[in-house]
Amino acid sequence: MAENRLTFKEMCARFDVTPRTLRYYEYIELLAPEKDGRTRFYGPREIARMTLILRGRRFGFSLEELRQWLLLYDEKGTREQYEVWIGLANRQLGALDRQRAELDATIVELKALRDETIALLKD
C-alpha cells in the first residue's frame, strides 16, 4: 500500500467513524475510494473530503448540502465553490446565532426558577 493511501479500517480509525458511516458516505457519493477487488483505498483527495465532511457536519450542514458543495469543485471550480460556501456559512451562522439566543434565554429562565426555588426553601 502506498504511504499516502489509507485502507478502509485505517480511514475509520483516523476519523473515528464507524464502518457503517464510511460505507454510507460512499453510497451517497460523498467519497469515492479506489478499489482493488473488494479492498478500498482512500487517497489524499478522499482524506481531504472526509475532513471537510466532518467539519461541515460539526457546523450543522446536512450531508446533501455537503455533497452538492463538494460537487461544485468538479463541475465549476474553486471560485464558484468558495462563493457558495460563503452563502452557506452566512446562513448557518444566522441559525447558530438564533440557537445561541434561545439557549441564553433558557439559561436565564432556568437560573431564575432555580433561585426562586432556593428562596422558597429558605422561608
URGIGI-V701468 format. One record per pair of residues at least 6 apart in sequence whose ideal C-beta (glycine too) atoms are under 6 Angstrom apart, sorted by sequence separation. I is the first residue (numbers start at 1). J is the second residue. D is the distance in Angstrom with one decimal. If there is no record, write none. Layout:
I/J/D
I/J/D
//
This chain:
25/31/4.8
12/19/5.7
33/40/4.1
34/41/4.5
33/41/5.8
72/80/5.4
73/81/4.9
33/42/4.9
72/81/4.3
12/22/5.6
56/66/4.6
72/84/5.8
33/46/5.6
53/66/5.6
31/46/5.2
30/53/5.7
11/42/4.8
8/40/4.8
60/92/5.6
59/92/5.9
15/50/5.5
5/41/4.4
6/42/4.5
30/67/5.5
5/43/5.1
4/44/5.6
//
